[in-house]
Amino acid sequence: MKTFSKLLQDIKDNPVLYLGQPSITCLYAFLVGYLGTLSDLKFVQEASALNGFQQWIQERAKTTVTQSWSGIILFESGSERRAFNSFFKDFEMFLSEQERVESEKTEVGKVFEFNEYNLKTRINYDFYELLGRIKKRPGMFLGTASITRADMYLRGYILARREVGLAPTEQEREFEGFQSWIRERYGIKSNQSWAKIILFYSMDEHEALERFFELFEEYLNCNKSSNQLSEI
């Protein structure tokens, strides 16, 4: 089982694999999805890997503006790529200071100790309910209405569940088919993600996110019709 520090190192070494690009905004949304899912699964200790980092970044930047740590680092760095690289340096510095102040609070390097009870209590997590909540309140989950952030959040969600050993639910397996469905619908032969394809055919991130939910509903209706035909 990976430690959080090992996950961060893997993302740093291969950001395209996890995020599609070296981007602080994508990283932030991915980690919100990843750690938020661990919290939903009742792995509170593991989900607290970034606790204190937000305040530390604000204090270092000497700002009281309500802005995420990714937004502050992006503002200071000037570009997504530079901010992405800066995050790892900042987080390492944060951990070093935390260790000097109170070493017992540093849990990031600890191997996750998942227990069977937590898995059983959350094994029927409703994926479509999560999508519905994101659709209703994108700001709460993503910071702003953005299809790219939604994609990153869901990638973090999926990885977290895989890390704790949960098999994909029926809803999650159905969602996996959305990628190929989108490519066929738009006649795309490249390996671009569903989010990038929809964004390409939209005016902006906000419109693309709204379009995603419309298309996903269309996809579900197509699947429903196909299943009904197969039962005849």
C-alpha positions as CSV (number, residue, x, y, z in Angstrom):
1,M,0.0,0.0,0.0
2,K,1.4,3.4,-1.0
3,T,2.2,6.1,1.5
4,F,0.9,9.6,0.7
5,S,4.5,10.7,0.2
6,K,5.1,7.9,-2.3
7,L,1.9,8.9,-4.2
8,L,3.1,12.5,-4.3
9,Q,6.5,11.4,-5.6
10,D,4.8,9.3,-8.3
11,I,2.7,12.3,-9.4
12,K,5.8,14.5,-9.4
13,D,7.7,12.0,-11.5
14,N,4.8,11.3,-13.9
15,P,2.2,14.0,-13.8
16,V,0.8,13.1,-17.2
17,L,-0.2,9.7,-15.9
18,Y,-2.2,11.0,-13.0
19,L,-3.2,14.5,-14.1
20,G,-2.7,14.7,-17.8
21,Q,-0.4,17.6,-17.4
22,P,1.9,19.2,-14.7
23,S,-0.7,21.7,-13.3
24,I,-1.2,22.9,-9.7
25,T,-4.9,23.3,-10.4
26,C,-5.2,19.8,-11.6
27,L,-3.1,18.5,-8.7
28,Y,-5.3,20.4,-6.2
29,A,-8.6,19.0,-7.6
30,F,-7.1,15.5,-7.7
31,L,-5.9,15.6,-4.1
32,V,-9.3,17.0,-2.9
33,G,-11.0,14.1,-4.6
34,Y,-8.5,11.5,-3.3
35,L,-8.3,12.7,0.3
36,G,-12.0,13.6,0.4
37,T,-12.9,10.0,-0.6
38,L,-10.7,8.6,2.1
39,S,-12.5,10.8,4.5
40,D,-15.9,9.6,3.2
41,L,-14.6,6.0,3.7
42,K,-13.9,6.9,7.3
43,F,-10.1,6.7,7.0
44,V,-9.8,10.0,8.9
45,Q,-6.1,9.7,9.8
46,E,-5.1,8.9,6.2
47,A,-7.3,11.7,4.9
48,S,-5.6,14.3,7.1
49,A,-2.3,14.2,5.1
50,L,-2.6,17.9,4.1
51,N,-3.9,19.2,7.4
52,G,-2.2,22.4,8.3
53,F,-0.7,23.0,4.9
54,Q,-3.4,25.6,3.9
55,Q,-2.7,27.7,7.0
56,W,1.1,27.3,6.5
57,I,0.9,28.6,2.9
58,Q,-1.2,31.6,4.0
59,E,1.2,32.5,6.8
60,R,4.2,32.1,4.5
61,A,2.5,34.3,1.9
62,K,1.4,36.8,4.6
63,T,-2.1,36.8,3.3
64,T,-5.6,36.5,4.9
65,V,-7.3,36.4,1.5
66,T,-9.7,33.4,1.2
67,Q,-7.8,31.4,-1.4
68,S,-6.8,27.8,-1.7
69,W,-3.2,26.8,-1.2
70,S,-3.0,26.0,-5.0
71,G,-4.3,29.5,-5.8
72,I,-1.7,31.1,-3.6
73,I,1.1,29.1,-5.0
74,L,-0.1,29.7,-8.6
75,F,-0.2,33.5,-7.9
76,E,3.3,33.5,-6.6
77,S,4.7,31.3,-9.4
78,G,3.0,32.8,-12.4
79,S,2.3,29.6,-14.3
80,E,0.7,26.2,-13.8
81,R,3.9,24.3,-14.4
82,R,6.1,26.4,-12.1
83,A,3.4,26.3,-9.4
84,F,3.2,22.5,-9.8
85,N,6.9,22.2,-9.2
86,S,6.8,24.7,-6.3
87,F,4.2,22.7,-4.5
88,F,6.5,19.8,-3.9
89,K,9.3,22.1,-2.5
90,D,6.8,23.9,-0.3
91,F,5.2,20.7,1.0
92,E,8.6,19.3,1.8
93,M,9.5,22.5,3.7
94,F,6.1,22.3,5.5
95,L,6.8,18.8,6.7
96,S,10.3,19.7,7.9
97,E,8.9,22.5,10.0
98,Q,6.1,20.3,11.3
99,E,8.7,17.7,12.4
100,R,10.7,20.3,14.2
101,V,7.7,21.7,16.0
102,E,5.9,18.5,16.8
103,S,7.2,15.3,15.1
104,E,4.4,13.1,16.4
105,K,1.9,15.0,14.2
106,T,3.6,14.1,11.0
107,E,1.7,11.2,9.6
108,V,2.3,11.6,5.9
109,G,5.1,9.0,5.8
110,K,3.0,6.4,7.6
111,V,1.7,3.4,5.6
112,F,-2.1,3.5,5.4
113,E,-3.6,1.0,7.8
114,F,-7.0,0.3,6.3
115,N,-9.4,-1.8,8.3
116,E,-12.1,-4.2,7.0
117,Y,-14.8,-2.5,9.0
118,N,-14.5,0.7,7.2
119,L,-14.6,-1.0,3.8
120,K,-17.8,-2.9,4.7
121,T,-19.6,0.2,6.0
122,R,-18.9,2.2,2.8
123,I,-18.7,-0.5,0.1
124,N,-22.0,0.6,-1.5
125,Y,-21.0,4.2,-2.0
126,D,-23.3,5.8,-4.5
127,F,-21.2,7.2,-7.4
128,Y,-24.1,8.8,-9.2
129,E,-25.2,10.5,-6.0
130,L,-21.7,12.0,-5.8
131,L,-22.0,13.3,-9.4
132,G,-25.4,14.8,-8.5
133,R,-23.9,16.6,-5.6
134,I,-21.1,18.0,-7.8
135,K,-23.6,19.1,-10.4
136,K,-25.7,20.9,-7.7
137,R,-22.8,22.5,-5.8
138,P,-19.6,22.5,-8.0
139,G,-18.0,25.3,-5.9
140,M,-18.1,23.1,-2.8
141,F,-16.3,20.2,-4.5
142,L,-14.2,21.9,-7.2
143,G,-13.7,25.4,-6.1
144,T,-15.3,26.6,-9.3
145,A,-17.4,25.1,-12.1
146,S,-14.7,23.5,-14.2
147,I,-14.8,20.2,-16.2
148,T,-11.0,19.9,-15.8
149,R,-11.3,20.1,-12.1
150,A,-14.2,17.6,-12.1
151,D,-12.1,15.2,-14.1
152,M,-9.2,15.5,-11.6
153,Y,-11.5,15.2,-8.6
154,L,-13.0,11.9,-10.0
155,R,-9.5,10.6,-10.8
156,G,-8.6,11.1,-7.2
157,Y,-11.9,9.5,-6.1
158,I,-11.2,6.4,-8.2
159,L,-7.6,6.1,-7.1
160,A,-8.5,6.3,-3.4
161,R,-11.1,3.5,-3.7
162,R,-8.6,1.4,-5.6
163,E,-5.9,2.1,-3.0
164,V,-8.1,0.7,-0.2
165,G,-9.0,-2.4,-2.2
166,L,-12.6,-1.6,-3.1
167,A,-13.7,-3.2,-6.4
168,P,-15.5,-0.8,-8.8
169,T,-19.2,-0.6,-8.2
170,E,-21.7,-1.2,-11.0
171,Q,-22.1,2.6,-11.4
172,E,-18.4,3.1,-11.6
173,R,-18.0,0.4,-14.2
174,E,-20.8,2.0,-16.2
175,F,-19.0,5.4,-15.9
176,E,-15.8,3.8,-17.4
177,G,-17.7,3.3,-20.6
178,F,-18.4,7.0,-20.9
179,Q,-14.9,7.6,-22.2
180,S,-15.3,5.4,-25.4
181,W,-18.9,6.6,-25.8
182,I,-17.7,10.3,-26.0
183,R,-15.0,9.5,-28.5
184,E,-17.5,7.7,-30.7
185,R,-20.1,10.5,-30.4
186,Y,-17.6,13.2,-31.5
187,G,-15.7,10.9,-33.9
188,I,-12.5,11.3,-32.0
189,K,-9.8,8.7,-32.6
190,S,-7.1,10.1,-30.3
191,N,-6.6,9.2,-26.6
192,Q,-7.9,12.5,-25.3
193,S,-9.8,12.3,-22.1
194,W,-13.6,12.8,-22.0
195,A,-13.1,16.1,-20.2
196,K,-10.7,17.4,-22.9
197,I,-13.0,16.4,-25.7
198,I,-16.0,18.1,-24.2
199,L,-14.0,21.2,-23.3
200,F,-12.7,21.4,-26.9
201,Y,-16.3,21.6,-28.2
202,S,-17.4,24.1,-25.5
203,M,-16.9,27.8,-25.0
204,D,-15.2,27.5,-21.6
205,E,-14.7,25.3,-18.5
206,H,-18.1,26.2,-17.0
207,E,-20.1,25.4,-20.1
208,A,-18.1,22.2,-20.6
209,L,-19.0,21.1,-17.1
210,E,-22.7,21.7,-17.8
211,R,-22.4,19.9,-21.1
212,F,-20.8,16.9,-19.3
213,F,-23.8,16.3,-17.2
214,E,-26.1,16.6,-20.2
215,L,-24.0,14.2,-22.2
216,F,-23.7,11.8,-19.3
217,E,-27.4,11.7,-18.9
218,E,-27.7,11.0,-22.6
219,Y,-25.1,8.2,-22.2
220,L,-27.1,6.6,-19.4
221,N,-30.3,6.8,-21.4
222,C,-28.5,5.1,-24.4
223,N,-27.3,2.4,-22.1
224,K,-30.7,1.9,-20.6
225,S,-32.2,1.6,-24.1
226,S,-29.5,-0.9,-25.1
227,N,-30.1,-3.0,-22.1
228,Q,-33.8,-3.1,-22.7
229,L,-33.2,-4.2,-26.3
230,S,-30.9,-7.0,-25.2
231,E,-33.6,-8.3,-22.8
232,I,-36.1,-8.6,-25.6
